């Protein structure tokens, strides 16, 4: 019988350094404003510091307040005791007072234990003592204002509170009356422009990996992290750079029907990243912001292998989510607590014709940045950049066919529970092989084939309508980030016999 299979020789230790960067130009949109360099305006407005909110504060959390919608935001001696999302009713009460600092000043806190904890996602260990992350000038500006009665027109911004797990940004429309828990009020949604007014803010806040909750979606997923202060968790925590989190996966995937047991398909590897929230606002333009930015960036590395006889994918590629991650970090914009909702779904994606048995591995390192940038008169513009390097690759492909494997993440970032930016970042490896066989009456046979492997990444996503939460005009539809794709050849060749 004529042999119709051929083996492409193993390809080992290929060093490849290829860089892809910048996004496709968005038609009709202005170039994104640079949040790091807001236009200087000599108008005496405040430059608010952007930093991670202090950990370990008493709950429920105090609020920032703008009296009757006027003036500058102040840290209030009030709290949101409860909130009903259906009716918009809230109960505002006096916040518990933080313990007064002792004199003399306490020594620096002892180093935190590096021993793993059993439930890292729900860990609430303080990063710092309350207020220790703020500069002296910031601490003074955040001193609670006098406990004035809440009034119609007040704008309040609160970190997560009972009934408001994503925080609360609202305007008081009616004071219903006193209750045994505090003052009941009716509220309506409002915008950041109504609380930040003509102030400015610009900063980046790393997401605390220990505050991220992880939901494994299949067996064989491990979670590790390392944070500043020396705390580490998970089997790989001791190896991670500070501020990084890592997901390891070792799981089977659907194997093509009829494939031998030895050709069972599986994926093995890890994703490691250090996400950062980027926030900027410049309200010096008058009504609404002059510029604004919301985005997410971070370092990314992954090392993974896909092997076996993958089942054919019909229609769209087969996406296999293996873990969901969620975080709701509170960033302090001056006295204003801004709640950022961050979600990631890590997945393996396989696109195959069911004929290829392969073993491929790839090591990817780089960074990414996605977000939306606003400028008066120009509207919202997408931002999507990536700088990726692919290093050692090993590949072995048997038989004819095509296959594409990716280890990526779907991400979304928003404010106060409303999604503002969604993105899909997927470094991938693609292979294809073609075999031809011939025979003649004299009994001679020949098998020949061509093969090629490619590395690359896809980055896509959308700006969502909820970005109008900044106080900018509402746009009518989602604005695509623009599909950013880079692909580079790894190796190719021919074989004949």
Beta strands, then each sheet from edge to edge (+ up, - down):
strand 1: 11-14
strand 2: 47-48
strand 3: 50-52
strand 4: 62-66
strand 5: 74-84
strand 6: 89-94
strand 7: 155-158
strand 8: 168-178
strand 9: 183-189
strand 10: 200-206
strand 11: 213-216
strand 12: 221-226
strand 13: 232-233
strand 14: 245-252
strand 15: 266-282
strand 16: 291-309
strand 17: 318-327
strand 18: 330-333
strand 19: 336-352
strand 20: 357-375
strand 21: 379-398
strand 22: 401-415
strand 23: 418-439
strand 24: 445-463
strand 25: 479-480
strand 26: 484-496
sheet 1: 1+ 21- 20+ 16- 15+ 10- 2-
sheet 2: 1+ 21- 20+ 16- 15+ 14- 12+ 13-
sheet 3: 3+ 18- 19+ 17- 11+
sheet 4: 3+ 18- 19+ 22- 23+ 24- 25+
sheet 5: 3+ 18- 19+ 22- 23+ 24- 26+
sheet 6: 4+ 5- 6+ 9- 8+ 7- 4+
end
